[in-house]
Amino acid sequence: MRLRLLLILLLLAAPSVAADADKSPASAAAVKAVLPNMENLYTDLHQHPELSFHEQRTAATLADGLRKLGFDVTMGVGKLGVVGVLKNGAGPTVMLRTELDALPVKEQTGLPYASRVTTHDDAGTEVPVMHACGHDVHMSAWMGTATLLSKARDQWRGTLVLIGQPAEETVGGAAAMLKDGLFARFPNPDYVIAIHDASDLPAGTVGYTPGYSHANVDAVDVTIYGKGGHGAMPQTTVDPIVMAARTILSLQTIVSRELDPRDPAVITVGSIHGGTKHNIIPDTVHLQLTVRSYKSETRKHLLSSIQRIAKAESEAGGAPKPPLVEFSDASDSVYNDPKLTERVVSVLRRRLGDDKVVEMPPKMVAEDFSEYGKAGVPIMMFFVGAVNPAKYQQAKASGARLPSLHSSQFAPDVKPTLETAIEAETAVLFDLLGKPLICLKLTKS
């Protein structure tokens, strides 16, 4: 008896989403089908912004949307965070993060759906509220991506975890969710992905930054002590304003003279408070600084040098006691995993085209997406252009400045921005998740 094996095949589908683009959940037709609903969601979220750790309505809206798609939803993670889990057989676990919060900014875009919300902040002050950083774009794209992946479960395997994170703007939400058991109570991800809209890229394009993309950020408060008195009799005083002035100038030498010029860092004195009247020398002066860096060793050097210089200038000025130097609001730098970044960029180039994917320089702004990387998971954030392409070209030609993120006039070009964000997110997730096995039976002859 002859037994001939005609065919045995166990094949994991190729990781390229472009290999079968028409059937992919990231196909142009699939994205366009969900786009109207996501535009409506965007408008609703834009008109109802909420401050950090106050995102009750926003969280409920996203949770309800995920439940309707079949996700197992948990609310209240890290106070107001939302976690949606969709299990679809054996395979990788991939997490997609969006932010929920808005900013205390009065919108001046003139749009018919502009935010008119006012509320009270944590200090009890009445403030206007606006989605001036594009988190409404992120949430709408996130929901569009969830919709497409939930409808295409026959084309991927694994576990999809979607998180709606509160309080990104105050860099506390990611840490709060992790402290509340994000990686213990829910499936531990193999990768964490996020997007951010970009006010310096045209809609229809995406950007990426290998390695460091966002900075370490520290707030530093320095109180300099003197001995107050009459401004006409300075010899009877120890003037903290003079010590503060010397301190501010000396602080500028840390970056320019103590660091390698190829190692980026920033020390900015954002405010100085001291005195009440022309002819009165005060007892104290208070400085507020923001300090930015990428490398942890650079960060340590900056903070140590600030303490050293503040103490030395006070001693040189004859201060009655050393200055008080306090650190707060720390946020770690975002480091995009090199291997994951290479894979994501490859997917984006195949999906959108080489001319639509550009490398961007790192930024010195804060982003608590870093917390997920600190927890030991490969992370990658990429950028989605949000500027009307015609306006972008006009500004580029004329040198005019476009409204930046956090501006009262920032308004994304909604439809193409959302469309590209959904297409890019879905393509990346579809690539990172496992594929169904194709099994062909044994045949006898």
Beta strands, then each sheet from edge to edge (+ up, - down):
strand 1: 9-12
strand 2: 72-77
strand 3: 81-88
strand 4: 93-99
strand 5: 118-120
strand 6: 126-128
strand 7: 158-165
strand 8: 191-202
strand 9: 206-208
strand 10: 211-214
strand 11: 216-225
strand 12: 229-230
strand 13: 265-273
strand 14: 280-281
strand 15: 284-293
strand 16: 324-331
strand 17: 334-336
strand 18: 357-359
strand 19: 379-387
strand 20: 437-440
sheet 1: 1+ 20-
sheet 2: 2+ 3- 7+ 4+ 8+ 19+ 9- 18-
sheet 3: 5+ 6-
sheet 4: 10+ 17-
sheet 5: 13+ 15- 11+ 16-
sheet 6: 12+ 14-
end
